[in-house]
């Protein structure tokens, strides 16, 4: 019987909160980012407005481009022991999957570091033809989205989540 282990990134494979860390590493205000997110959670701002405000924080740094994001994501270390754990699990025959509330580019960078072929993300970064960030789509209901991704992964890999 095939078995799988599904990992989250933020707080699991990594000790960081990728969203706040990214804002700081780009040179943006982490305090402003936190305020925007708090407003979103308290329904004082719509998802679309929160995305727009955060996009402006990132763009104001002059670093909101694909190259900067990739460099930042690739530079972040994983939690100590993560790579060894994933290698051990793969040697035992487990399929490794990542399901994260973070961004597509970060999920891709972590999956490459771990040689984990299956990953799902809950925020898509949108670039113009020059590689500048022009928008992003974030899923506010992380729990439902992650459950949907888990079920999709199980279907695609012919796994029984009950077993």
C-alpha positions, 0 to 999 in steps of 0.5 A, spaced: 500 500 500 502 506 498 503 511 503 504 519 503 506 524 508 503 531 507 507 537 510 506 545 511 511 550 510 510 555 515 512 553 522 513 546 519 518 545 514 520 552 516 520 556 522 518 563 519 512 566 517 513 566 509 509 572 508 511 577 514 519 575 512 518 576 505 515 583 506 521 585 511 526 582 506 523 586 500 524 592 505 517 593 506 514 595 513 512 588 517 508 593 521 504 595 515 503 588 513 501 586 520 495 591 520 493 589 513 492 582 515 489 584 522 484 588 518 482 582 513 481 577 519 476 582 522 473 583 516 474 591 516 477 590 509 475 586 503 480 581 501 481 585 494 482 591 498 487 587 503 491 584 497 491 591 493 494 594 500 499 589 501 501 589 493 503 597 494 507 595 500 511 590 496 511 595 490 514 601 494 520 597 496 522 597 488 524 590 489 517 587 487 520 583 481 520 575 480 528 575 481 528 578 488 522 574 490 526 567 487 533 570 490 529 571 497 525 564 497 531 560 495 536 563 501 531 561 506 533 555 510 529 550 512 528 547 519 533 543 522 532 536 520 527 537 515 531 535 509 533 529 513 526 527 515 524 527 508 529 523 505 528 518 510 521 518 509 522 517 501 527 511 503 521 508 506 517 509 500 512 515 502 510 520 497 512 527 499 507 532 498 507 540 500 500 543 502 501 551 504 498 557 505 504 561 502 506 563 495 507 559 489 514 561 488 516 559 495 512 552 494 516 551 488 523 553 491 521 548 498 519 543 493 526 543 489 530 543 496 526 537 498 525 534 491 518 533 493 514 533 486 507 534 489 506 541 492 500 546 492 499 553 494 494 558 496 497 564 493 499 565 486 503 571 484 502 574 478 508 578 474 508 582 467 512 580 461 518 584 465 517 580 471 515 585 475 509 583 480 503 586 478 498 582 482 497 576 487 491 572 488 490 569 496 485 564 498 482 567 505 479 560 507 486 556 508 482 550 511 477 549 506 482 550 500 488 545 504 482 540 505 480 541 497 488 540 495 489 534 500 483 531 497 485 532 490 492 529 491 489 523 494 485 522 488 491 523 483 495 519 487 490 513 488 490 514 496 485 512 501 485 518 506 481 513 511 487 508 510 
